[in-house]
Amino acid sequence: MLPQLLTATGVLALLTLVPGPDMAVVTKRAVSRGRADGLRTVAGIATGLLLWGALTVVGLAALLAASAEVYLAVKLAGAAYLCFLGVQSLRRPGAQPPAVRGSTGSAWRTGLVSNALNPKIAVFYTGLLPALAPPGLRPAAGMALLVLIHLVLTAVWLGTYVYVLSRARRFFALPRVRRALDRATGVVLIAFGLRVATTP
């Protein structure tokens, strides 16, 4: 069982390291509001993975993956949300975000929504996890274990990324750099949104 588990962990680690919408969202929050906000966003993303993992284990995500209409609706909602975040970055690049009460929940919600509206996680979990699950465990227990491993890998990777960004925050706080980063992040988020909307 251990070799299978190590192989599955390696596959999950490689998939975690591939840049995607989550990294773009974390970059925006960590650079504009700081390390604590970035980590709250990571917590929201981890919660989204836990949600998809729970749905996968009980079989509901498989229903989503099998229903073209529901999959399309969730996919378009996720794409629209990413484009919305991108347009926000492009509208006032470099603007200092105001201190808003309840920003703690806002950061967590941003991470949760960006991940919860990504139906590709459902397809990934229902299509790949059963094949990677250790043979010595019951299927549900094996998939639950892999979901937890993926969650830990994601939290450690994105948390480390937030820490690196926070160490260089003085540089990112320069108005010219902040404007350039906001524009770049906006374009990347919109590009991811369009990609999500147009890929099968």
N, C-alpha and C positions, 0 to 999 in steps of 0.2 A: 504493500500500500504506500510506503514512504516514497519510492521512486516515482509513482504516479502523482503523488501530491506535490513533489518537488517540480515535476514537469509542468503540472497545472499552475503552480505558483510562478514559474518562469514565464509561461504564456501570459498570465494575468499581469505580471510586471511589465512585460513589453507593451501590452495594450495600454497600461496606465501611463507609460512614458510618452506615448504618442500625443502631440499637442492637439487640442480640440477646443470646443466652446467653453468647457469648464475652465481651462487655463486662461482663456481670454477674459472671462468674467472675473476670475480671481485677480488677474493683473490689474484690471480697471479698479476694483475695490481696494486692493492693497496699496496701489500707488496713490490713489486720490484721497483715501481716508486713513491709511496706516495699517500696521501689522494686526492690531486687534480686529479691525473690520475685515481684513483679508482672511483671518483665521475663522471668523464667524461665517464667512462665505464658504470656506472649506467645510465647516460643520454642516451647513445647509446641503452642500453637494453630497457629503457622506450620508446625510439623512435620506436624500433622494435615492442613493444606491441601496440603502437599507429598505426603503419602500419597494423598489423594484425587486429586490431580492426576496422580500416576504411574499410579494405577489407571485414570483416565479415558483417558490417552494410550494405554495398552495395551488398553483396551476392557473391563476387568472391571467398572468402575463402571456401564457401560451394562447389563451383565447384572443387576447389583443393582437398577438403576432399573426393569428390565423384569420382575423377579420380585417379585410382590406379597407372597409369604410371607417372603422374605429381607428385603425392604424393611420389612415390618411388624415383624419381629424386631429389626432394628437400630434402628428408630424407637422401639420400646418400651424397648429397653435404654438408649438415649440419654435418653428422657424420665425413666426411673427414676433415672438418674445425676443429672440436673439436680434432680429432687425430693429426692434424697438430700442433695445439697449445700445445698439450701434448708432442709431440716429441720435439718441441722447448724447453720446460722446461727440458726435460731429456738430451738433447744434451750437455748443459753446465750448470749443476746445480750449483747454487750459484754465477754465473757470474754476475757482476754488469752491468746492461743494459746500453749501451752508450746513451749519450744525443743526441737525433735525432731531427732535425728540423721538425716541423709539428707533434710532438708527441701528441699534443692535438687532432688532427683529428684521429690519429692512435688509441687512447684509445676509442674515441667515435665510430669509425668504428668497432673495435673489439667487443664492446657490441652490436652494431646494427647487424652485420653479424651473431654473435652467436645466436641471437634471431630471426632474419629474416629467417634463414635457419633451423628453428625448426618447421616442419609442425604440430607437436603435438599441438602447440598453435592454429593453424587453426581448428584442430579437437576439441580441448577443447572449443574454442569460439563458433563454429557452433553447437556443440553437447550439451553444458551445458548452455551457456548464454540464449538461448531462454526459457529454463525451469526455469531459475532463474529470468528472467526479471519481474519487477513489473507489475501486471495486469492492473493498472490504466493508463499506458502509451502505446503509440503506440509501436509495437515490435521493430522498428528501434531505437526509442528514448530510450526505456528501455535497449536495448543491448549497445547503445552508453554510457549510464550512467554507466552500469556495467564495461565497458571497462575502463572508466575514473577512477572508484573506484579501479579497479585492478592495473591500472598504478600508482595511488597515493600510494597504499599499497606497491607495489613493490619498488617504489622509496624511500619511507620512510624506509622500512625494509633493503634494500641493502645499502642505505645511512648511516643508523645507524651502519650497519655491517662494512662499510668502516671506520667510525669514531672510532669504537672499535679497528680495526686493526691498525689504525694510532697511537692510543695512546700507543700501544705496539710495535711500529715499531723499537725501539732500540733493543728489544729482537730479532725481526725477522731479523734485520740487521746483527746479528752475523753470520760469515761465515758458521759455522757448522749448525746453525738453518736454514739459507737461503738455503743451499744445500739440507737439509732434506725436507724442505717445497717445493722446486722446484721439487724434485723427487716425493713427495707425490701428488702435484698438477698435474704433468705430468701424473702419473698413473691414477688419478681420471678422468682427461679430456679424456684420451684414453679409459678408461672404459665406460665413458658416450657416447663417440663416437661409440664404438662397440655396446653398448646397443641400441642407437638410430638406428644403421644400422640393427640390428637383430630382433628388436621387431616389431610386425605388426603395 
